[in-house]
Amino acid sequence: MRQHVEISAPGVTLMVVCAAIGAAATALSAKPYPLAIASAIGILLMFSVKIVRQWEKVAVLRFGRYQKLQGPGIFMIIPVVDTLSAFVDQRVRISTVKAESALTRDTVPVNVDAIVFWLVWNAEKSILEVASFEDAVGMSAQTALRESIGRHQLAEMITDRDALGHELQRILDDKTNPWGITVQSVEIRDVHIPQALENAMSQQAQAERERQARIILGDAELQVAAKFAEASEVYASNPTALHMRAMNMLYEAIKERGSMVIVPSSAVETMGLGGMLATTALNKNH
């Protein structure tokens, strides 16, 4: 909202034209009256002609009483009798709001930065109903942000910022609509938490990941044990398969050079591995 300008460029132009006409008339008539009259008319026009830009509105007050809204474009007022309010910008505006050390519902201090997008949809109300609507919107947004933080837990604020923004928009709309102002949207830009709490949350997340890893490892052990149980049933019903598996394991262990495997004699006698060991030794000697 900018303050009104007393003198406009078209008004200055009209004053110069009137002064030039008065000077010419004075030169032709050799009398000073035309210049004085033309100058007075030029000064009157200079303070009468006003311009409002395309996106602005201004209120005309006559002897302090509201008359009408003007703009955009060029218009005229009566000097001394009429005055203008501040020009109201009706474009979308952006206000930055910060809430420092606000407590969440679970009593965690946070610093929250938000951006409020708003506009003036009724310039008459914004001029007549509130003294400084820009400051009023900023203070209301800060108060609403603190109230909304107190209704949410920290996890909700971090994971669901859109819900917090919609709630702030609703609260601000209820406050600013009587002033002719509407809040289009609110965006939560950042949520800062204390460093100590951030470290604790990091440790908690790490512990949770370790717990999940141990659970997965335990599930794997259960699956392996179940497979071993199934294999034991097969081997119990088929001793030859068990012997073949044992021989394969032994072969895999001794086929590498420089390896040595100690096998109990009872195992050799039970599985009939003596012949196989002798054959393997003979092959190595050859």
Secondary structure, 3 states (H helix, E strand, C coil): CECCCCCCHHHHHHHHHHHHHHHHHHHHHCCCHHHHHHHHHHHHHHHHEEEECCCEEEEEEECCEEEEEECCEEEECCCCCEEECCEEECCCEEEEEEEEEEECCCCCEEEEEEEEEEEECCHHHHHHHCCCHHHHHHHHHHHHHHHHHHHCCHHHHHHCHHHHHHHHHHHHHHHHHHHCEEEEEEEEEEEECCHHHHHHHHHHHHHHHHHHHHHHHHHHHHHHHHHHHHHHHHHHHCHHHHHHHHHHHHHHHHCCCCCCCCCCHHHHHHHCCHHHHHHHHHHHHC
